[in-house]
Amino acid sequence: MRLASLAPSAWNAQTWRFAVVQSPDLKEKLREAAYGQAQITSAPAVIVVYSDMEDTLETVEDTAHPGMGEEGRSGQRQTFDRVFGAQDVAQRGQWGLSQANIAFAFVMLAARGLGYDTVPMLGFDPAKVREILDLPEHVQFAGLLPIGKRAEEGFPHHRHGVERLTKFY
């Protein structure tokens, strides 16, 4: 989780939060919220990556580097107030989610680098996951990420060619 927490974010906002679920009972409930997908309970843990933009805004001064001093902390607050002050919770939440998606990818890369496998899952009922984990209504989910060692080799990666996905100007 330490490597994933180093993911970059705009203004160093670090809107992401990680809920690591290891409890068999909670994993069973998450499986139900994920429409019965077996990866939830077959993995030793499930990392729920979500964004809490409201918490980020409450503690925004903490995102300014300590070396920036009080001026930096104050400037960070002013920037966030100017940018997000007129937005509603849903708009702020969407921006925060875009940052959490970066961390979601970092979790997968860090896990793979440490020899673990992950399964990015977006098929779940967010309201049920919020209830299971007792999270506030405003949080937005990047996804569920079962993590562990693969039981067997799967198919090799099959991806579009770079030339199909990339345009150079």
C-alpha positions as CSV (number, residue, x, y, z in Angstrom):
1,M,0.0,0.0,0.0
2,R,3.0,2.3,0.6
3,L,4.0,2.1,-3.1
4,A,0.4,2.8,-4.2
5,S,0.2,5.8,-1.8
6,L,3.0,7.4,-3.8
7,A,0.8,7.8,-6.9
8,P,0.9,11.3,-8.4
9,S,-2.1,13.6,-8.1
10,A,-3.0,17.1,-9.3
11,W,-2.1,19.6,-6.6
12,N,-0.9,16.6,-4.5
13,A,-4.5,16.2,-3.5
14,Q,-4.3,12.5,-2.7
15,T,-8.1,12.0,-2.8
16,W,-7.8,8.3,-2.7
17,R,-8.5,6.0,0.2
18,F,-7.8,2.2,0.5
19,A,-10.0,-0.2,2.4
20,V,-8.3,-3.6,2.6
21,V,-10.9,-6.3,3.3
22,Q,-9.5,-9.6,4.6
23,S,-12.5,-10.6,6.8
24,P,-14.2,-13.7,5.2
25,D,-17.6,-12.3,6.4
26,L,-17.0,-8.9,4.8
27,K,-15.7,-10.5,1.6
28,E,-18.8,-12.6,1.3
29,K,-20.9,-9.4,1.6
30,L,-18.7,-7.7,-1.0
31,R,-19.2,-10.7,-3.2
32,E,-23.0,-10.2,-3.0
33,A,-22.6,-6.5,-3.8
34,A,-20.4,-7.6,-6.8
35,Y,-23.2,-9.7,-8.3
36,G,-21.7,-13.0,-7.0
37,Q,-18.3,-12.7,-8.7
38,A,-16.1,-15.4,-7.2
39,Q,-12.9,-13.4,-7.3
40,I,-14.0,-11.5,-4.3
41,T,-14.0,-14.6,-2.0
42,S,-11.2,-16.6,-3.7
43,A,-8.7,-13.8,-3.1
44,P,-7.0,-13.4,0.3
45,A,-7.8,-9.7,0.3
46,V,-9.9,-7.2,-1.7
47,I,-8.6,-3.6,-1.9
48,V,-11.4,-1.2,-2.3
49,V,-10.1,2.0,-3.8
50,Y,-12.3,5.1,-3.4
51,S,-12.1,8.8,-3.3
52,D,-13.2,11.0,-0.5
53,M,-13.0,14.5,-1.8
54,E,-14.9,16.0,1.1
55,D,-12.2,14.7,3.5
56,T,-9.6,16.0,1.2
57,L,-11.1,19.5,1.2
58,E,-11.3,19.5,5.0
59,T,-7.6,18.7,5.3
60,V,-6.3,20.4,2.2
61,E,-3.5,22.2,4.1
62,D,-1.9,18.8,4.8
63,T,-1.3,18.3,1.1
64,A,1.1,21.3,0.9
65,H,4.7,20.2,1.3
66,P,6.1,21.1,4.8
67,G,8.9,22.9,3.2
68,M,6.5,25.4,1.7
69,G,5.7,26.8,5.1
70,E,2.5,28.6,6.2
71,E,2.4,30.5,2.9
72,G,2.3,27.2,1.0
73,R,-0.4,25.8,3.2
74,S,-2.5,29.0,2.9
75,G,-2.0,29.0,-0.9
76,Q,-3.1,25.4,-1.1
77,R,-6.3,26.3,0.8
78,Q,-6.9,29.3,-1.5
79,T,-6.4,27.3,-4.6
80,F,-8.8,24.6,-3.6
81,D,-11.4,27.1,-2.4
82,R,-11.2,28.9,-5.7
83,V,-11.4,25.8,-7.8
84,F,-13.9,23.7,-5.9
85,G,-15.8,26.2,-3.8
86,A,-18.6,26.8,-6.4
87,Q,-18.9,23.1,-7.2
88,D,-21.4,20.8,-5.7
89,V,-20.5,17.5,-3.9
90,A,-21.1,15.5,-7.1
91,Q,-18.8,17.7,-9.2
92,R,-16.1,17.6,-6.6
93,G,-16.5,13.9,-6.3
94,Q,-16.0,13.4,-10.0
95,W,-12.7,15.3,-9.9
96,G,-11.6,13.3,-6.8
97,L,-12.5,10.1,-8.6
98,S,-10.2,11.0,-11.5
99,Q,-7.4,11.2,-9.0
100,A,-8.3,7.9,-7.3
101,N,-8.2,6.2,-10.7
102,I,-4.5,7.0,-10.9
103,A,-4.0,5.3,-7.5
104,F,-6.1,2.3,-8.6
105,A,-3.6,1.7,-11.5
106,F,-0.7,2.2,-9.1
107,V,-2.0,-0.5,-6.8
108,M,-2.1,-2.9,-9.7
109,L,1.4,-2.0,-10.9
110,A,2.9,-2.2,-7.4
111,A,1.2,-5.5,-6.7
112,R,2.5,-7.0,-9.9
113,G,6.0,-5.7,-9.2
114,L,5.8,-7.5,-5.8
115,G,4.7,-10.8,-7.4
116,Y,0.9,-10.5,-6.7
117,D,-1.9,-10.6,-9.2
118,T,-5.0,-8.4,-9.2
119,V,-8.4,-8.3,-10.9
120,P,-9.8,-4.8,-11.5
121,M,-13.5,-5.0,-10.9
122,L,-16.1,-2.3,-11.7
123,G,-19.2,-4.5,-11.7
124,F,-20.7,-3.9,-8.2
125,D,-23.4,-1.9,-6.5
126,P,-21.7,1.2,-5.0
127,A,-24.5,1.8,-2.5
128,K,-24.1,-1.7,-1.1
129,V,-20.3,-1.4,-0.8
130,R,-20.8,2.0,1.0
131,E,-23.1,0.3,3.4
132,I,-20.9,-2.8,4.0
133,L,-17.8,-0.6,4.7
134,D,-19.8,2.2,6.5
135,L,-18.6,4.9,4.1
136,P,-20.2,8.3,3.6
137,E,-22.6,8.8,0.8
138,H,-20.3,11.2,-1.1
139,V,-17.4,8.7,-1.7
140,Q,-16.8,7.6,-5.2
141,F,-15.3,4.2,-6.1
142,A,-12.4,3.6,-8.5
143,G,-13.1,-0.1,-8.1
144,L,-12.6,-3.3,-6.2
145,L,-9.3,-5.1,-6.5
146,P,-9.0,-8.7,-5.4
147,I,-5.3,-9.4,-4.8
148,G,-3.4,-12.6,-4.3
149,K,-1.3,-15.2,-6.2
150,R,-2.9,-16.7,-9.3
151,A,-4.1,-20.3,-8.9
152,E,-3.2,-21.1,-12.5
153,E,-1.7,-19.5,-15.6
154,G,-4.3,-17.7,-17.8
155,F,-4.1,-16.6,-21.3
156,P,-1.3,-14.2,-22.3
157,H,-2.2,-10.5,-22.6
158,H,-4.1,-9.6,-25.7
159,R,-4.2,-5.9,-26.5
160,H,-4.8,-3.6,-29.4
161,G,-1.7,-2.5,-31.2
162,V,-0.2,0.8,-30.2
163,E,-0.8,2.1,-33.7
164,R,-4.6,1.6,-33.2
165,L,-4.6,3.5,-29.9
166,T,-2.2,6.3,-30.6
167,K,-2.2,9.3,-32.9
168,F,0.9,11.5,-33.2
169,Y,0.5,15.2,-34.2
